[in-house]
Amino acid sequence: MSEPEIRLMEEADLAEVAAIEREAIAPPWSEEAFRESLGLPHTILLTAVKDGQIAGYCVCYQSFEEGEITNVAVKKELRGQGIAGKLLEKLGSYGRERGLERYILEVRAGNEPAIHLYERSGFTRVGIRKGFYEQPVEDAVIMEKG
């Protein structure tokens, strides 16, 4: 198996990214929401490309020295191959270049695989947001790094 190439997201990626989003996240962002974010100067949007297809993506918004990671997802059949970890690693590289010192994110309390991924990537649990998620209603675990 080849290693994924992690690069900045491009307009041509958006249909595949939105399809992965619909499969992985409820409620999902639309293709248009990704397009709007792609055009903002304070965002970092990355895609993982494996064997010629979009395998996953990551979205981070920058506010001064803090990055808020809003979306991380990998195509269902490619999960468990370290792709999300590589996206977070590359995000760290891009973030350092842009002056990011700290990252924060929310993750569904029941999404143990994602929580473990974030912990392996250096994030720590810092709080809970009760009833934060919809479809279904679920608490969010707040995590930060840096």
N, CA, C and O atoms as a MOPAC input file, in Angstrom:
PM7 MOZYME 1SCF
protein

 N      0.83600 1    -1.19300 1     0.00000 1
 C      0.00000 1     0.00000 1     0.00000 1
 C      0.87300 1     1.24500 1     0.00000 1
 O      1.88200 1     1.31000 1     0.70200 1
 N      0.48400 1     2.20300 1    -0.77300 1
 C      1.26100 1     3.43600 1    -0.86100 1
 C      0.89600 1     4.38100 1     0.28400 1
 O     -0.19900 1     4.32400 1     0.84400 1
 N      1.84800 1     5.24500 1     0.60900 1
 C      1.61300 1     6.27900 1     1.61600 1
 C      0.75900 1     7.38300 1     0.99900 1
 O      0.91100 1     7.68600 1    -0.18400 1
 N     -0.13400 1     7.98500 1     1.77900 1
 C     -0.92800 1     9.08100 1     1.21900 1
 C     -0.08400 1    10.33700 1     1.04400 1
 O      0.83900 1    10.60400 1     1.81400 1
 N     -0.42200 1    11.08800 1     0.02300 1
 C      0.16800 1    12.42000 1    -0.17100 1
 C     -0.76000 1    13.40400 1     0.53200 1
 O     -1.96100 1    13.42500 1     0.26200 1
 N     -0.21700 1    14.21200 1     1.42700 1
 C     -1.01200 1    15.22600 1     2.12200 1
 C     -0.68800 1    16.56700 1     1.48700 1
 O      0.47000 1    16.98200 1     1.44300 1
 N     -1.72800 1    17.24500 1     0.99400 1
 C     -1.51700 1    18.52500 1     0.31500 1
 C     -2.68200 1    19.45600 1     0.62200 1
 O     -3.69800 1    19.05400 1     1.18800 1
 N     -2.49900 1    20.71600 1     0.22900 1
 C     -3.58200 1    21.68300 1     0.38600 1
 C     -4.76100 1    21.28700 1    -0.49900 1
 O     -4.57400 1    20.84200 1    -1.63100 1
 N     -5.96600 1    21.44900 1     0.02000 1
 C     -7.17300 1    21.12300 1    -0.71800 1
 C     -7.31200 1    22.05100 1    -1.91700 1
 O     -6.95100 1    23.22600 1    -1.85900 1
 N     -7.84100 1    21.50000 1    -2.99800 1
 C     -8.07300 1    22.25000 1    -4.23000 1
 C     -9.55500 1    22.19400 1    -4.58400 1
 O    -10.28500 1    21.31700 1    -4.12100 1
 N     -9.97800 1    23.12700 1    -5.39600 1
 C    -11.37400 1    23.17600 1    -5.84500 1
 C    -11.81200 1    21.83500 1    -6.45200 1
 O    -12.94300 1    21.39900 1    -6.23800 1
 N    -10.93200 1    21.19300 1    -7.19600 1
 C    -11.26100 1    19.92400 1    -7.85000 1
 C    -11.51900 1    18.79400 1    -6.85500 1
 O    -12.09600 1    17.77200 1    -7.22800 1
 N    -11.10700 1    18.95600 1    -5.60600 1
 C    -11.28500 1    17.92300 1    -4.57700 1
 C    -12.67000 1    17.95800 1    -3.94000 1
 O    -13.07300 1    16.99100 1    -3.29400 1
 N    -13.39800 1    19.04700 1    -4.11000 1
 C    -14.56000 1    19.31800 1    -3.26500 1
 C    -15.68200 1    18.29000 1    -3.36900 1
 O    -16.30300 1    17.97400 1    -2.35400 1
 N    -15.96300 1    17.75800 1    -4.55100 1
 C    -17.04000 1    16.76700 1    -4.67000 1
 C    -16.70400 1    15.51500 1    -3.86900 1
 O    -17.55800 1    14.98900 1    -3.15600 1
 N    -15.46000 1    15.03100 1    -3.97900 1
 C    -15.05600 1    13.84000 1    -3.21900 1
 C    -15.01000 1    14.12700 1    -1.72500 1
 O    -15.42500 1    13.29200 1    -0.92100 1
 N    -14.51100 1    15.29400 1    -1.34700 1
 C    -14.45400 1    15.67100 1     0.07000 1
 C    -15.87000 1    15.71500 1     0.64800 1
 O    -16.10900 1    15.19100 1     1.73600 1
 N    -16.79800 1    16.32800 1    -0.06300 1
 C    -18.18100 1    16.42000 1     0.41700 1
 C    -18.81800 1    15.03400 1     0.52800 1
 O    -19.62400 1    14.80100 1     1.42800 1
 N    -18.47000 1    14.11400 1    -0.37000 1
 C    -18.99800 1    12.74800 1    -0.29300 1
 C    -18.48600 1    12.04100 1     0.96300 1
 O    -19.24700 1    11.34300 1     1.63300 1
 N    -17.20700 1    12.21700 1     1.28500 1
 C    -16.65300 1    11.62800 1     2.51100 1
 C    -17.32500 1    12.25600 1     3.72600 1
 O    -17.65300 1    11.55600 1     4.68400 1
 N    -17.53000 1    13.55100 1     3.69500 1
 C    -18.18700 1    14.27100 1     4.79500 1
 C    -19.57800 1    13.70500 1     5.05100 1
 O    -19.95100 1    13.47100 1     6.20000 1
 N    -20.35100 1    13.48100 1     3.98100 1
 C    -21.71100 1    12.94100 1     4.13300 1
 C    -21.68400 1    11.55100 1     4.76200 1
 O    -22.58200 1    11.19200 1     5.52500 1
 N    -20.66200 1    10.77800 1     4.44400 1
 C    -20.52800 1     9.42100 1     4.96500 1
 C    -20.08700 1     9.41600 1     6.43600 1
 O    -20.44500 1     8.51000 1     7.18900 1
 N    -19.31300 1    10.42700 1     6.84200 1
 C    -18.63500 1    10.38000 1     8.13600 1
 C    -19.22400 1    11.27500 1     9.21500 1
 O    -19.09200 1    10.96600 1    10.39900 1
 N    -19.86300 1    12.36700 1     8.84600 1
 C    -20.21900 1    13.38600 1     9.83800 1
 C    -21.69000 1    13.77200 1     9.70800 1
 O    -22.19100 1    14.00200 1     8.60800 1
 N    -22.37600 1    13.83800 1    10.85700 1
 C    -23.77900 1    14.26600 1    10.87200 1
 C    -23.92500 1    15.43300 1    11.83900 1
 O    -23.45500 1    15.35300 1    12.97400 1
 N    -24.56200 1    16.50500 1    11.41700 1
 C    -24.94200 1    16.81900 1    10.04100 1
 C    -23.71500 1    17.24500 1     9.23500 1
 O    -22.81800 1    17.90100 1     9.76500 1
 N    -23.67900 1    16.87400 1     7.96200 1
 C    -22.49300 1    17.16500 1     7.14400 1
 C    -22.47000 1    18.58400 1     6.59800 1
 O    -23.50500 1    19.22900 1     6.43000 1
 N    -21.24400 1    19.05400 1     6.32400 1
 C    -21.07800 1    20.28900 1     5.56800 1
 C    -21.43800 1    20.00000 1     4.11500 1
 O    -21.27700 1    18.87400 1     3.64400 1
 N    -21.92100 1    21.00800 1     3.41200 1
 C    -22.20000 1    20.88700 1     1.98200 1
 C    -20.92100 1    21.15400 1     1.18800 1
 O    -19.94200 1    21.67900 1     1.71700 1
 N    -20.95200 1    20.78700 1    -0.07000 1
 C    -19.82800 1    21.10100 1    -0.95400 1
 C    -19.60500 1    22.61300 1    -0.99800 1
 O    -18.46600 1    23.07700 1    -1.04100 1
 N    -20.69300 1    23.37500 1    -0.98500 1
 C    -20.58600 1    24.84100 1    -1.01700 1
 C    -19.90900 1    25.37500 1     0.24600 1
 O    -19.13800 1    26.33200 1     0.16900 1
 N    -20.18200 1    24.77600 1     1.40000 1
 C    -19.53200 1    25.21200 1     2.64500 1
 C    -18.02300 1    25.00300 1     2.55900 1
 O    -17.25100 1    25.85200 1     3.00200 1
 N    -17.60300 1    23.87400 1     1.99000 1
 C    -16.16900 1    23.65100 1     1.79800 1
 C    -15.59400 1    24.67800 1     0.82200 1
 O    -14.50200 1    25.20300 1     1.03600 1
 N    -16.33700 1    24.96000 1    -0.24700 1
 C    -15.87600 1    25.92700 1    -1.24800 1
 C    -15.67500 1    27.30100 1    -0.60200 1
 O    -14.66700 1    27.96400 1    -0.84600 1
 N    -16.63100 1    27.72000 1     0.21500 1
 C    -16.51400 1    29.01800 1     0.89500 1
 C    -15.30400 1    29.04400 1     1.82300 1
 O    -14.57900 1    30.03800 1     1.86300 1
 N    -15.08000 1    27.97200 1     2.56200 1
 C    -13.93300 1    27.90700 1     3.47600 1
 C    -12.62000 1    27.91400 1     2.71600 1
 O    -11.63500 1    28.49500 1     3.16900 1
 N    -12.60800 1    27.27000 1     1.56600 1
 C    -11.40100 1    27.19500 1     0.74100 1
 C    -10.93400 1    28.58500 1     0.32800 1
 O     -9.73700 1    28.81300 1     0.15000 1
 N    -11.86400 1    29.50300 1     0.17700 1
 C    -11.51400 1    30.84900 1    -0.26000 1
 C    -11.13400 1    31.81000 1     0.85200 1
 O    -10.81000 1    32.96500 1     0.57800 1
 N    -11.16400 1    31.36400 1     2.09000 1
 C    -10.85800 1    32.25600 1     3.21300 1
 C     -9.36800 1    32.24400 1     3.53300 1
 O     -8.73900 1    31.18600 1     3.50200 1
 N     -8.79300 1    33.41100 1     3.84000 1
 C     -7.35000 1    33.47500 1     4.09700 1
 C     -6.92200 1    32.86800 1     5.42700 1
 O     -5.74600 1    32.54800 1     5.60100 1
 N     -7.83700 1    32.70300 1     6.36000 1
 C     -7.48700 1    32.21100 1     7.69400 1
 C     -7.83800 1    30.73300 1     7.88900 1
 O     -8.05200 1    30.29000 1     9.01800 1
 N     -7.89700 1    29.97200 1     6.79400 1
 C     -8.19100 1    28.54500 1     6.89900 1
 C     -7.04000 1    27.72000 1     6.35300 1
 O     -6.28700 1    28.16300 1     5.48600 1
 N     -6.92300 1    26.51100 1     6.88000 1
 C     -6.01800 1    25.50300 1     6.33000 1
 C     -6.89000 1    24.29600 1     6.03100 1
 O     -7.43500 1    23.67600 1     6.94400 1
 N     -7.02100 1    23.96400 1     4.76400 1
 C     -7.78400 1    22.79100 1     4.34900 1
 C     -6.81900 1    21.84100 1     3.66200 1
 O     -6.17000 1    22.20700 1     2.68100 1
 N     -6.72600 1    20.62900 1     4.17400 1
 C     -5.80500 1    19.63400 1     3.63600 1
 C     -6.57400 1    18.42800 1     3.12500 1
 O     -7.63800 1    18.08900 1     3.64400 1
 N     -6.02700 1    17.78600 1     2.10700 1
 C     -6.56600 1    16.51400 1     1.64500 1
 C     -5.45500 1    15.48100 1     1.65000 1
 O     -4.28000 1    15.79100 1     1.45500 1
 N     -5.86500 1    14.24600 1     1.88000 1
 C     -4.97100 1    13.10100 1     1.76000 1
 C     -5.35200 1    12.39400 1     0.46800 1
 O     -6.51400 1    12.04000 1     0.26900 1
 N     -4.37600 1    12.19000 1    -0.40900 1
 C     -4.60700 1    11.51000 1    -1.68000 1
 C     -3.86100 1    10.18400 1    -1.63300 1
 O     -2.65500 1    10.14500 1    -1.39100 1
 N     -4.59200 1     9.10300 1    -1.86600 1
 C     -3.99300 1     7.76700 1    -1.82800 1
 C     -4.45000 1     7.00900 1    -3.06400 1
 O     -5.64700 1     6.88500 1    -3.32400 1
 N     -3.49400 1     6.50900 1    -3.81500 1
 C     -3.79000 1     5.75200 1    -5.03500 1
 C     -4.73200 1     6.52200 1    -5.96500 1
 O     -5.64500 1     5.94700 1    -6.55700 1
 N     -4.49600 1     7.82300 1    -6.08100 1
 C     -5.24000 1     8.64900 1    -7.02000 1
 C     -6.61200 1     9.09900 1    -6.56600 1
 O     -7.31300 1     9.76800 1    -7.32600 1
 N     -7.01700 1     8.75800 1    -5.36000 1
 C     -8.33600 1     9.18400 1    -4.87900 1
 C     -8.19800 1     9.96800 1    -3.57700 1
 O     -7.23100 1     9.80200 1    -2.83400 1
 N     -9.18200 1    10.82300 1    -3.31900 1
 C     -9.19200 1    11.55200 1    -2.05900 1
 C     -9.53600 1    10.54400 1    -0.96600 1
 O    -10.58700 1     9.90300 1    -1.00000 1
 N     -8.63400 1    10.41700 1     0.00200 1
 C     -8.80300 1     9.44100 1     1.07600 1
 C     -9.33700 1    10.08400 1     2.34700 1
 O     -9.98100 1     9.41600 1     3.15700 1
 N     -9.07400 1    11.37900 1     2.53000 1
 C     -9.51000 1    12.06600 1     3.73300 1
 C     -9.18600 1    13.54200 1     3.65900 1
 O     -8.59900 1    14.01300 1     2.68500 1
 N     -9.57200 1    14.26700 1     4.69100 1
 C     -9.35900 1    15.71700 1     4.69600 1
 C     -9.37000 1    16.23500 1     6.12300 1
 O     -9.77700 1    15.54400 1     7.05700 1
 N     -8.91500 1    17.46200 1     6.26600 1
 C     -8.86300 1    18.14800 1     7.55600 1
 C     -9.11100 1    19.63500 1     7.30700 1
 O     -8.59800 1    20.19900 1     6.34100 1
 N     -9.89500 1    20.26600 1     8.17700 1
 C    -10.18400 1    21.69700 1     8.07700 1
 C     -9.82500 1    22.36300 1     9.40400 1
 O    -10.20400 1    21.88500 1    10.47300 1
 N     -9.09500 1    23.46700 1     9.32000 1
 C     -8.69100 1    24.21400 1    10.51100 1
 C     -8.85000 1    25.70700 1    10.24200 1
 O     -8.42500 1    26.21300 1     9.20400 1
 N     -9.46900 1    26.40200 1    11.19200 1
 C     -9.60700 1    27.85800 1    11.12400 1
 C     -8.60300 1    28.48800 1    12.07300 1
 O     -8.45900 1    28.05100 1    13.21500 1
 N     -7.90900 1    29.51300 1    11.60000 1
 C     -6.90700 1    30.19600 1    12.41100 1
 C     -7.47000 1    31.48700 1    12.98000 1
 O     -8.07200 1    32.29000 1    12.26700 1
 N     -7.26300 1    31.67100 1    14.28400 1
 C     -7.56100 1    32.93000 1    14.95600 1
 C     -6.31200 1    33.29100 1    15.74500 1
 O     -6.06400 1    32.75700 1    16.82600 1
 N     -5.53600 1    34.20300 1    15.18800 1
 C     -4.24500 1    34.58600 1    15.76500 1
 C     -3.38100 1    33.33300 1    15.90700 1
 O     -3.10300 1    32.67500 1    14.90400 1
 N     -2.94400 1    32.98200 1    17.13200 1
 C     -2.04500 1    31.83500 1    17.29300 1
 C     -2.80000 1    30.53100 1    17.58200 1
 O     -2.17400 1    29.50700 1    17.85700 1
 N     -4.13700 1    30.55700 1    17.52200 1
 C     -4.93100 1    29.36600 1    17.82000 1
 C     -5.60000 1    28.82000 1    16.56400 1
 O     -6.12400 1    29.57700 1    15.74700 1
 N     -5.57500 1    27.50700 1    16.42200 1
 C     -6.26200 1    26.84100 1    15.32700 1
 C     -7.41700 1    26.02000 1    15.85800 1
 O     -7.24800 1    25.23400 1    16.79100 1
 N     -8.59600 1    26.19600 1    15.26900 1
 C     -9.74800 1    25.36700 1    15.62800 1
 C     -9.96000 1    24.34300 1    14.52400 1
 O    -10.29500 1    24.69200 1    13.39100 1
 N     -9.76200 1    23.09300 1    14.86400 1
 C     -9.95400 1    22.00200 1    13.90600 1
 C    -11.43900 1    21.66700 1    13.90600 1
 O    -11.98800 1    21.24700 1    14.92400 1
 N    -12.08600 1    21.85600 1    12.75800 1
 C    -13.53300 1    21.66000 1    12.68000 1
 C    -13.92900 1    20.34800 1    12.02200 1
 O    -14.98500 1    19.79700 1    12.33400 1
 N    -13.11200 1    19.84400 1    11.12900 1
 C    -13.45800 1    18.62400 1    10.40400 1
 C    -12.20500 1    17.78100 1    10.18300 1
 O    -11.17700 1    18.28700 1     9.73500 1
 N    -12.30000 1    16.51000 1    10.49500 1
 C    -11.28800 1    15.52200 1    10.12000 1
 C    -12.06400 1    14.26800 1     9.76500 1
 O    -12.84700 1    13.77600 1    10.57700 1
 N    -11.86100 1    13.74600 1     8.57200 1
 C    -12.55900 1    12.51700 1     8.19200 1
 C    -11.74000 1    11.76000 1     7.15900 1
 O    -10.98700 1    12.34100 1     6.37800 1
 N    -11.91300 1    10.45000 1     7.18000 1
 C    -11.24900 1     9.54800 1     6.23700 1
 C    -12.31700 1     8.64800 1     5.63300 1
 O    -13.25200 1     8.22800 1     6.31600 1
 N    -12.16800 1     8.35900 1     4.35400 1
 C    -13.08500 1     7.46500 1     3.65100 1
 C    -13.20800 1     6.15500 1     4.43100 1
 O    -12.21000 1     5.59800 1     4.88900 1
 N    -14.42500 1     5.67800 1     4.57500 1
 C    -14.71900 1     4.53200 1     5.43600 1
 C    -13.79800 1     3.33900 1     5.18800 1
 O    -13.25200 1     2.77100 1     6.13300 1
 N    -13.62400 1     2.96400 1     3.94200 1
 C    -12.83600 1     1.76000 1     3.63400 1
 C    -11.33300 1     1.95200 1     3.82300 1
 O    -10.57000 1     0.99000 1     3.73000 1
 N    -10.90200 1     3.18100 1     4.08600 1
 C     -9.47500 1     3.45900 1     4.26700 1
 C     -9.12200 1     3.80300 1     5.71500 1
 O     -7.97400 1     4.13800 1     6.00700 1
 N    -10.08700 1     3.72500 1     6.61200 1
 C     -9.81800 1     4.03600 1     8.02000 1
 C     -8.89100 1     2.98900 1     8.63200 1
 O     -8.83400 1     1.84600 1     8.17700 1
 N     -8.17000 1     3.40000 1     9.66900 1
 C     -7.26600 1     2.49300 1    10.36000 1
 C     -5.90200 1     2.35800 1     9.70800 1
 O     -5.11300 1     1.50000 1    10.10300 1
 N     -5.61100 1     3.19300 1     8.71200 1
 C     -4.32800 1     3.13200 1     8.00700 1
 C     -3.41400 1     4.30400 1     8.36400 1
 O     -2.37000 1     4.48400 1     7.73600 1
 N     -3.79200 1     5.09600 1     9.35800 1
 C     -2.95100 1     6.20700 1     9.78800 1
 C     -3.11700 1     7.48600 1     8.98600 1
 O     -2.33500 1     8.42300 1     9.14800 1
 N     -4.12200 1     7.53800 1     8.12500 1
 C     -4.31000 1     8.70600 1     7.25600 1
 C     -4.67000 1     9.94600 1     8.07400 1
 O     -4.11700 1    11.02000 1     7.83800 1
 N     -5.58400 1     9.81100 1     9.02500 1
 C     -5.97600 1    10.97000 1     9.84500 1
 C     -4.78700 1    11.48800 1    10.64800 1
 O     -4.61700 1    12.69900 1    10.78900 1
 N     -3.97500 1    10.59500 1    11.16800 1
 C     -2.77900 1    11.01300 1    11.90000 1
 C     -1.81500 1    11.78600 1    11.02600 1
 O     -1.21300 1    12.76300 1    11.47000 1
 N     -1.66800 1    11.35100 1     9.77800 1
 C     -0.78500 1    12.05900 1     8.84100 1
 C     -1.35400 1    13.43500 1     8.49700 1
 O     -0.60000 1    14.39600 1     8.34700 1
 N     -2.67600 1    13.53600 1     8.37200 1
 C     -3.29800 1    14.84300 1     8.14600 1
 C     -3.00800 1    15.78500 1     9.31000 1
 O     -2.66000 1    16.94600 1     9.09500 1
 N     -3.14700 1    15.29500 1    10.53500 1
 C     -2.88800 1    16.13700 1    11.71100 1
 C     -1.41900 1    16.52500 1    11.80200 1
 O     -1.09200 1    17.64600 1    12.19200 1
 N     -0.53700 1    15.60400 1    11.44100 1
 C      0.90000 1    15.90000 1    11.44900 1
 C      1.22700 1    17.01500 1    10.45300 1
 O      1.96200 1    17.94800 1    10.77400 1
 N      0.67400 1    16.90700 1     9.24400 1
 C      0.91600 1    17.92800 1     8.22000 1
 C      0.27500 1    19.25800 1     8.61900 1
 O      0.83200 1    20.32300 1     8.35300 1
 N     -0.89500 1    19.19400 1     9.25700 1
 C     -1.53100 1    20.41100 1     9.75600 1
 C     -0.59800 1    21.11800 1    10.72800 1
 O     -0.49500 1    22.34400 1    10.71100 1
 N      0.08100 1    20.35300 1    11.57400 1
 C      1.04700 1    20.94100 1    12.49900 1
 C      2.15200 1    21.67700 1    11.77100 1
 O      2.56400 1    22.75500 1    12.20200 1
 N      2.64400 1    21.11200 1    10.66800 1
 C      3.69500 1    21.76700 1     9.87200 1
 C      3.19200 1    23.06800 1     9.26000 1
 O      3.84300 1    24.10600 1     9.37300 1
 N      2.02700 1    23.00800 1     8.60800 1
 C      1.45300 1    24.22600 1     8.02100 1
 C      1.15600 1    25.25700 1     9.10800 1
 O      1.39900 1    26.45000 1     8.92700 1
 N      0.63100 1    24.78700 1    10.23100 1
 C      0.29100 1    25.69800 1    11.31900 1
 C      1.50300 1    26.43000 1    11.87500 1
 O      1.43700 1    27.63100 1    12.13600 1
 N      2.61900 1    25.71000 1    12.05800 1
 C      3.84400 1    26.35600 1    12.54600 1
 C      4.27400 1    27.46400 1    11.59500 1
 O      4.67000 1    28.54300 1    12.03400 1
 N      4.19800 1    27.19900 1    10.28500 1
 C      4.56700 1    28.21000 1     9.28800 1
 C      3.69000 1    29.45300 1     9.41000 1
 O      4.13300 1    30.55900 1     9.09900 1
 N      2.45400 1    29.27700 1     9.86000 1
 C      1.50700 1    30.38700 1     9.97200 1
 C      1.39900 1    30.94200 1    11.38700 1
 O      0.55200 1    31.79500 1    11.65000 1
 N      2.24300 1    30.47000 1    12.29800 1
 C      2.27100 1    31.01400 1    13.64900 1
 C      1.31800 1    30.37600 1    14.64100 1
 O      1.11100 1    30.91600 1    15.72800 1
 N      0.72900 1    29.23100 1    14.28900 1
 C     -0.16900 1    28.56800 1    15.23600 1
 C      0.63400 1    27.92700 1    16.35800 1
 O      1.63600 1    27.25200 1    16.11900 1
 N      0.17900 1    28.14900 1    17.58300 1
 C      0.84200 1    27.59900 1    18.76600 1
 C     -0.04600 1    26.62100 1    19.51900 1
 O      0.44300 1    25.82900 1    20.32600 1
 N     -1.34200 1    26.67200 1    19.26000 1
 C     -2.30000 1    25.88400 1    20.03200 1
 C     -3.44500 1    25.47400 1    19.11600 1
 O     -3.85200 1    26.22800 1    18.23200 1
 N     -3.96000 1    24.26500 1    19.34000 1
 C     -5.10400 1    23.76100 1    18.57400 1
 C     -6.19700 1    23.33500 1    19.53900 1
 O     -5.92300 1    22.86500 1    20.64300 1
 N     -7.43600 1    23.50800 1    19.10500 1
 C     -8.58400 1    23.07600 1    19.89800 1
 C     -9.56700 1    22.39400 1    18.95000 1
 O     -9.64300 1    22.73600 1    17.77000 1
 N    -10.31600 1    21.43200 1    19.47500 1
 C    -11.32400 1    20.74300 1    18.67300 1
 C    -12.38300 1    20.16400 1    19.59400 1
 O    -12.18200 1    20.04300 1    20.80200 1
 N    -13.51700 1    19.80900 1    18.99600 1
 C    -14.56000 1    19.06200 1    19.69300 1
 C    -14.74900 1    17.75200 1    18.95300 1
 O    -14.63200 1    17.69200 1    17.72900 1
 N    -15.04300 1    16.70600 1    19.70900 1
 C    -15.28600 1    15.39400 1    19.12300 1
 C    -16.43300 1    14.74300 1    19.89100 1
 O    -16.56500 1    14.93300 1    21.10000 1
 N    -17.25600 1    13.97900 1    19.18600 1
 C    -18.35900 1    13.28800 1    19.85200 1
 C    -17.81700 1    12.40200 1    20.97200 1
 O    -16.83800 1    11.67800 1    20.78700 1
 N    -18.46400 1    12.46800 1    22.12900 1
 C    -18.01600 1    11.69900 1    23.29300 1
 C    -17.97400 1    10.20200 1    22.99800 1
 O    -17.15200 1     9.48600 1    23.56900 1
 N    -18.83700 1     9.72500 1    22.12600 1
 C    -18.87600 1     8.30500 1    21.79300 1
 C    -17.91400 1     7.88700 1    20.69700 1
 O    -17.84100 1     6.70400 1    20.36200 1
 N    -17.18100 1     8.82100 1    20.13600 1
 C    -16.26200 1     8.50500 1    19.03700 1
 C    -14.87900 1     8.17100 1    19.60700 1
 O    -13.92100 1     8.92700 1    19.43900 1
 N    -14.80200 1     7.03200 1    20.27800 1
 C    -13.55000 1     6.62600 1    20.92500 1
 C    -12.37800 1     6.49900 1    19.95500 1
 O    -11.26800 1     6.90000 1    20.30800 1
 N    -12.57300 1     5.95400 1    18.73300 1
 C    -11.42000 1     5.89200 1    17.81900 1
 C    -10.82100 1     7.27100 1    17.54100 1
 O     -9.59900 1     7.41800 1    17.49800 1
 N    -11.67700 1     8.28500 1    17.35100 1
 C    -11.17100 1     9.64000 1    17.08900 1
 C    -10.50500 1    10.21400 1    18.33300 1
 O     -9.45700 1    10.85300 1    18.23500 1
 N    -11.09800 1     9.99500 1    19.49700 1
 C    -10.50200 1    10.50300 1    20.74100 1
 C     -9.11100 1     9.90700 1    20.92700 1
 O     -8.17300 1    10.62200 1    21.28000 1
 N     -8.97200 1     8.60100 1    20.69300 1
 C     -7.65500 1     7.95600 1    20.82400 1
 C     -6.67000 1     8.49600 1    19.79000 1
 O     -5.49500 1     8.69100 1    20.10000 1
 N     -7.13600 1     8.73900 1    18.56900 1
 C     -6.27600 1     9.33600 1    17.54000 1
 C     -5.75600 1    10.68700 1    18.02300 1
 O     -4.55800 1    10.95600 1    17.94500 1
 N     -6.64800 1    11.53300 1    18.51900 1
 C     -6.23400 1    12.85800 1    18.96800 1
 C     -5.26700 1    12.75800 1    20.14800 1
 O     -4.30000 1    13.51600 1    20.22300 1
 N     -5.52200 1    11.83300 1    21.06200 1
 C     -4.60300 1    11.66400 1    22.19300 1
 C     -3.22600 1    11.20200 1    21.71000 1
 O     -2.20800 1    11.69000 1    22.20000 1
 N     -3.18500 1    10.27400 1    20.76100 1
 C     -1.90000 1     9.83400 1    20.18900 1
 C     -1.18800 1    10.98400 1    19.48400 1
 O      0.04000 1    10.99700 1    19.39000 1
 N     -1.95900 1    11.94400 1    18.99000 1
 C     -1.39200 1    13.10200 1    18.29100 1
 C     -1.04600 1    14.24300 1    19.24600 1
 O     -0.67600 1    15.32800 1    18.79800 1
 N     -1.16100 1    14.01400 1    20.55600 1
 C     -0.73600 1    15.00700 1    21.53700 1
 C     -1.82800 1    15.86800 1    22.13800 1
 O     -1.53400 1    16.77900 1    22.91100 1
 N     -3.08800 1    15.60300 1    21.80100 1
 C     -4.20100 1    16.37100 1    22.36400 1
 C     -4.56800 1    15.82400 1    23.74100 1
 O     -4.39800 1    14.63600 1    24.01600 1
 N     -5.07500 1    16.70800 1    24.60000 1
 C     -5.58000 1    16.29900 1    25.91000 1
 C     -7.02700 1    16.75700 1    26.05700 1
 O     -7.44400 1    17.75300 1    25.46500 1
 N     -7.77500 1    16.01500 1    26.85200 1
 C     -9.17700 1    16.36400 1    27.12900 1
 C     -9.20400 1    17.51200 1    28.13300 1
 O     -8.56500 1    17.44700 1    29.18300 1
 N     -9.94900 1    18.56000 1    27.80000 1
 C     -9.99300 1    19.72600 1    28.68900 1
 C    -11.40700 1    20.10100 1    29.12500 1
 O    -11.57000 1    20.99600 1    29.95500 1
 N    -12.42700 1    19.44300 1    28.58900 1
 C    -13.78300 1    19.78600 1    28.99200 1
 C    -14.82500 1    19.00800 1    28.22300 1
 O    -14.51100 1    18.21700 1    27.33400 1
 N    -16.08700 1    19.25300 1    28.58700 1
 C    -17.24900 1    18.61700 1    27.95800 1
 C    -18.25100 1    19.71300 1    27.61200 1
 O    -18.46800 1    20.63400 1    28.39900 1
 N    -18.85700 1    19.61100 1    26.44100 1
 C    -19.99200 1    20.47100 1    26.07800 1
 C    -21.21900 1    19.57000 1    26.02900 1
 O    -21.36000 1    18.75600 1    25.11700 1
 N    -22.09400 1    19.71400 1    26.99800 1
 C    -23.28700 1    18.86800 1    27.11000 1
 C    -24.24000 1    19.11200 1    25.94200 1
 O    -24.55200 1    20.25600 1    25.61100 1
 N    -24.69900 1    18.02200 1    25.32300 1
 C    -25.69700 1    18.10700 1    24.26600 1
 C    -25.26900 1    18.91500 1    23.05900 1
 O    -26.11900 1    19.46100 1    22.35600 1
 N    -23.97900 1    19.00700 1    22.80100 1
 C    -23.43900 1    19.86200 1    21.73500 1
 C    -23.84500 1    19.38200 1    20.34200 1
 O    -24.18900 1    20.19400 1    19.48300 1
 N    -23.80600 1    18.09000 1    20.11700 1
 C    -24.08400 1    17.54400 1    18.78200 1
 C    -25.55600 1    17.20900 1    18.60800 1
 O    -26.27500 1    16.93500 1    19.56900 1
 N    -25.98200 1    17.24100 1    17.34500 1
 C    -27.32700 1    16.83400 1    16.94900 1
 C    -27.19700 1    15.60900 1    16.04800 1
 O    -26.10500 1    15.27800 1    15.58300 1
 N    -28.30600 1    14.95300 1    15.81200 1
 C    -28.39100 1    13.83600 1    14.85400 1
 C    -27.35100 1    12.75100 1    15.09200 1
 O    -26.55500 1    12.52600 1    14.18000 1
 N    -27.27700 1    12.07000 1    16.20100 1
 C    -28.09600 1    12.20700 1    17.40300 1
 C    -27.48500 1    13.19800 1    18.38700 1
 O    -26.32200 1    13.58400 1    18.26800 1
 N    -28.29700 1    13.60000 1    19.36100 1
 C    -27.80600 1    14.49800 1    20.41200 1
 C    -26.74100 1    13.75300 1    21.20900 1
 O    -26.94100 1    12.61300 1    21.62800 1
 N    -25.61400 1    14.41600 1    21.40800 1
 C    -24.49800 1    13.79400 1    22.12500 1
 C    -23.58300 1    14.89000 1    22.66700 1
 O    -23.49200 1    15.97800 1    22.09800 1
 N    -22.91100 1    14.58700 1    23.76800 1
 C    -21.93700 1    15.51800 1    24.33300 1
 C    -20.70600 1    15.59600 1    23.43900 1
 O    -20.40700 1    14.67100 1    22.68300 1
 N    -20.00200 1    16.71600 1    23.54000 1
 C    -18.72100 1    16.88900 1    22.85300 1
 C    -17.60900 1    16.88600 1    23.88700 1
 O    -17.73400 1    17.49000 1    24.95200 1
 N    -16.52600 1    16.20300 1    23.56400 1
 C    -15.31200 1    16.27400 1    24.36200 1
 C    -14.46200 1    17.37700 1    23.74300 1
 O    -14.18500 1    17.34700 1    22.54400 1
 N    -14.04900 1    18.34400 1    24.54600 1
 C    -13.17700 1    19.42200 1    24.07200 1
 C    -11.74100 1    18.97700 1    24.31100 1
 O    -11.38600 1    18.54700 1    25.40900 1
 N    -10.92400 1    19.08400 1    23.27400 1
 C     -9.52800 1    18.67100 1    23.37400 1
 C     -8.64100 1    19.79600 1    22.86500 1
 O     -9.03900 1    20.57400 1    21.99900 1
 N     -7.42600 1    19.87300 1    23.41700 1
 C     -6.48300 1    20.88700 1    22.94200 1
 C     -5.07000 1    20.33300 1    22.92500 1
 O     -4.74900 1    19.33300 1    23.56700 1
 N     -4.24900 1    21.02400 1    22.16700 1
 C     -2.83500 1    20.66600 1    22.03500 1
 C     -2.03800 1    21.96000 1    21.94400 1
 O     -2.44400 1    22.90900 1    21.27400 1
 N     -0.90000 1    21.98300 1    22.62500 1
 C     -0.01500 1    23.13400 1    22.50300 1
 C      0.01900 1    24.01200 1    23.71300 1
 O      0.73200 1    25.01600 1    23.72700 1

